[in-house]
Amino acid sequence: MALQESGEMYLETIYVLSQKSNTIRGIDIGEYMGFSKPSVSRALGLLKDEGLIKKDKDGYIALTKAGEILAKRIYERHTVLTKLFMNLGVDEETATEDACRIEHYISDTTFEAIMAHMKKYGS
């Protein structure tokens, strides 16, 4: 399934928020990402259509199993790349911003090579 960068950002946000709370609403996502309610509603509708999120009768949002797998993968890329850049001497803010951009485009092959390198040589 080829999800656009914005869809990946929403999944990652839902994943991060779900680590802090069992109750996530569209407004929480909008506040976290700095997006308007209509933008969030549209994106959540697309993610729901893709089978990546579900909403209960009270409007709470949760990742489906497929959504959780994808969100964890995106989040892992973000955290690993941020750590790599910081280990190279990049400040945390820049490392985080760059990781956020790269995490959506890096190939599985390159990411796996980075993971193997970090495991072999530490951090």
C-alpha atoms as a printed R data frame, in Angstrom:
    type eleno elety resid chain resno       x      y      z
1   ATOM     1    CA   MET     A     1   0.000  0.000  0.000
2   ATOM     2    CA   ALA     A     2   1.515  3.300 -1.080
3   ATOM     3    CA   LEU     A     3   0.615  5.925  1.466
4   ATOM     4    CA   GLN     A     4   1.504  9.548  0.858
5   ATOM     5    CA   GLU     A     5   3.856 11.365  3.218
6   ATOM     6    CA   SER     A     6   0.984 13.232  4.880
7   ATOM     7    CA   GLY     A     7  -0.837  9.972  5.594
8   ATOM     8    CA   GLU     A     8   2.325  8.571  7.148
9   ATOM     9    CA   MET     A     9   2.628 11.692  9.316
10  ATOM    10    CA   TYR     A    10  -0.927 11.194 10.592
11  ATOM    11    CA   LEU     A    11  -0.277  7.533 11.378
12  ATOM    12    CA   GLU     A    12   2.912  8.407 13.221
13  ATOM    13    CA   THR     A    13   1.071 11.098 15.195
14  ATOM    14    CA   ILE     A    14  -1.721  8.706 16.160
15  ATOM    15    CA   TYR     A    15   0.910  6.173 17.233
16  ATOM    16    CA   VAL     A    16   2.776  8.738 19.367
17  ATOM    17    CA   LEU     A    17  -0.477  9.980 20.944
18  ATOM    18    CA   SER     A    18  -1.614  6.400 21.609
19  ATOM    19    CA   GLN     A    19   1.522  5.854 23.704
20  ATOM    20    CA   LYS     A    20   0.317  8.629 26.023
21  ATOM    21    CA   SER     A    21  -3.451  8.090 26.028
22  ATOM    22    CA   ASN     A    22  -6.073  5.481 25.168
23  ATOM    23    CA   THR     A    23  -8.477  8.175 24.014
24  ATOM    24    CA   ILE     A    24  -7.510 10.057 20.861
25  ATOM    25    CA   ARG     A    25  -9.828 12.367 18.972
26  ATOM    26    CA   GLY     A    26  -9.376 14.316 15.778
27  ATOM    27    CA   ILE     A    27  -8.924 17.506 17.776
28  ATOM    28    CA   ASP     A    28  -5.947 15.960 19.608
29  ATOM    29    CA   ILE     A    29  -4.331 15.083 16.296
30  ATOM    30    CA   GLY     A    30  -4.975 18.562 14.897
31  ATOM    31    CA   GLU     A    31  -3.477 20.238 17.954
32  ATOM    32    CA   TYR     A    32  -0.408 17.986 17.887
33  ATOM    33    CA   MET     A    33   0.217 18.537 14.182
34  ATOM    34    CA   GLY     A    34  -0.978 22.146 13.994
35  ATOM    35    CA   PHE     A    35  -3.595 21.339 11.336
36  ATOM    36    CA   SER     A    36  -7.169 22.541 10.948
37  ATOM    37    CA   LYS     A    37 -10.165 20.377 11.801
38  ATOM    38    CA   PRO     A    38 -11.245 20.009  8.127
39  ATOM    39    CA   SER     A    39  -7.731 18.886  7.103
40  ATOM    40    CA   VAL     A    40  -7.637 16.349  9.919
41  ATOM    41    CA   SER     A    41 -11.143 15.069  9.136
42  ATOM    42    CA   ARG     A    42 -10.284 14.559  5.473
43  ATOM    43    CA   ALA     A    43  -7.024 12.743  6.263
44  ATOM    44    CA   LEU     A    44  -8.670 10.522  8.874
45  ATOM    45    CA   GLY     A    45 -11.385  9.616  6.382
46  ATOM    46    CA   LEU     A    46  -8.751  8.512  3.887
47  ATOM    47    CA   LEU     A    47  -6.891  6.485  6.523
48  ATOM    48    CA   LYS     A    48 -10.152  4.854  7.576
49  ATOM    49    CA   ASP     A    49 -10.948  3.992  3.943
50  ATOM    50    CA   GLU     A    50  -7.490  2.387  3.683
51  ATOM    51    CA   GLY     A    51  -8.248  0.266  6.765
52  ATOM    52    CA   LEU     A    52  -5.463  1.862  8.819
53  ATOM    53    CA   ILE     A    53  -7.576  3.471 11.546
54  ATOM    54    CA   LYS     A    54 -10.954  2.897 13.141
55  ATOM    55    CA   LYS     A    55 -13.321  5.176 15.042
56  ATOM    56    CA   ASP     A    56 -15.596  3.984 17.802
57  ATOM    57    CA   LYS     A    57 -19.131  5.215 18.476
58  ATOM    58    CA   ASP     A    58 -17.791  8.004 20.707
59  ATOM    59    CA   GLY     A    59 -15.438  9.286 17.985
60  ATOM    60    CA   TYR     A    60 -12.238  7.929 19.504
61  ATOM    61    CA   ILE     A    61  -9.577  6.974 16.990
62  ATOM    62    CA   ALA     A    62  -7.358  3.900 17.111
63  ATOM    63    CA   LEU     A    63  -4.945  2.247 14.733
64  ATOM    64    CA   THR     A    64  -5.981 -1.035 13.156
65  ATOM    65    CA   LYS     A    65  -3.423 -3.849 13.240
66  ATOM    66    CA   ALA     A    66  -2.244 -2.879  9.739
67  ATOM    67    CA   GLY     A    67  -2.120  0.777 10.763
68  ATOM    68    CA   GLU     A    68  -0.128 -0.017 13.872
69  ATOM    69    CA   ILE     A    69   2.434 -2.049 11.936
70  ATOM    70    CA   LEU     A    70   2.936  0.783  9.456
71  ATOM    71    CA   ALA     A    71   2.984  3.478 12.161
72  ATOM    72    CA   LYS     A    72   5.598  1.584 14.195
73  ATOM    73    CA   ARG     A    73   7.762  1.256 11.087
74  ATOM    74    CA   ILE     A    74   7.542  4.997 10.383
75  ATOM    75    CA   TYR     A    75   8.207  5.886 14.015
76  ATOM    76    CA   GLU     A    76  11.205  3.537 14.167
77  ATOM    77    CA   ARG     A    77  12.692  5.214 11.102
78  ATOM    78    CA   HIS     A    78  12.153  8.609 12.698
79  ATOM    79    CA   THR     A    79  13.792  7.686 15.995
80  ATOM    80    CA   VAL     A    80  16.708  5.786 14.450
81  ATOM    81    CA   LEU     A    81  17.490  8.532 11.936
82  ATOM    82    CA   THR     A    82  17.249 11.219 14.624
83  ATOM    83    CA   LYS     A    83  19.677  9.273 16.803
84  ATOM    84    CA   LEU     A    84  22.051  8.710 13.881
85  ATOM    85    CA   PHE     A    85  22.137 12.412 12.992
86  ATOM    86    CA   MET     A    86  22.670 13.413 16.611
87  ATOM    87    CA   ASN     A    87  25.533 10.888 16.867
88  ATOM    88    CA   LEU     A    88  27.065 12.643 13.866
89  ATOM    89    CA   GLY     A    89  26.973 15.923 15.801
90  ATOM    90    CA   VAL     A    90  23.752 17.436 14.483
91  ATOM    91    CA   ASP     A    91  21.720 19.344 17.088
92  ATOM    92    CA   GLU     A    92  18.510 17.649 18.249
93  ATOM    93    CA   GLU     A    93  16.078 20.065 16.579
94  ATOM    94    CA   THR     A    94  17.755 19.815 13.172
95  ATOM    95    CA   ALA     A    95  18.236 16.050 13.519
96  ATOM    96    CA   THR     A    96  14.531 15.615 14.304
97  ATOM    97    CA   GLU     A    97  13.404 17.812 11.401
98  ATOM    98    CA   ASP     A    98  15.720 16.082  8.912
99  ATOM    99    CA   ALA     A    99  14.712 12.627 10.140
100 ATOM   100    CA   CYS     A   100  11.068 13.611  9.693
101 ATOM   101    CA   ARG     A   101  11.692 14.479  6.062
102 ATOM   102    CA   ILE     A   102  13.884 11.493  5.231
103 ATOM   103    CA   GLU     A   103  11.824  8.807  7.006
104 ATOM   104    CA   HIS     A   104   9.194  8.945  4.252
105 ATOM   105    CA   TYR     A   105  11.585  8.483  1.338
106 ATOM   106    CA   ILE     A   106  14.428  6.257  2.497
107 ATOM   107    CA   SER     A   107  14.393  2.778  0.979
108 ATOM   108    CA   ASP     A   108  14.091 -0.328  3.113
109 ATOM   109    CA   THR     A   109  17.521 -1.408  1.854
110 ATOM   110    CA   THR     A   110  19.232  1.796  2.969
111 ATOM   111    CA   PHE     A   111  17.414  1.872  6.302
112 ATOM   112    CA   GLU     A   112  18.351 -1.743  7.029
113 ATOM   113    CA   ALA     A   113  22.006 -0.902  6.216
114 ATOM   114    CA   ILE     A   114  21.859  2.030  8.665
115 ATOM   115    CA   MET     A   115  20.380 -0.250 11.342
116 ATOM   116    CA   ALA     A   116  23.101 -2.867 10.749
117 ATOM   117    CA   HIS     A   117  25.803 -0.193 10.898
118 ATOM   118    CA   MET     A   118  24.456  1.251 14.145
119 ATOM   119    CA   LYS     A   119  24.202 -2.226 15.679
120 ATOM   120    CA   LYS     A   120  27.747 -3.122 14.636
121 ATOM   121    CA   TYR     A   121  29.380  0.136 15.669
122 ATOM   122    CA   GLY     A   122  27.091  1.123 18.547
123 ATOM   123    CA   SER     A   123  24.335  3.688 18.905
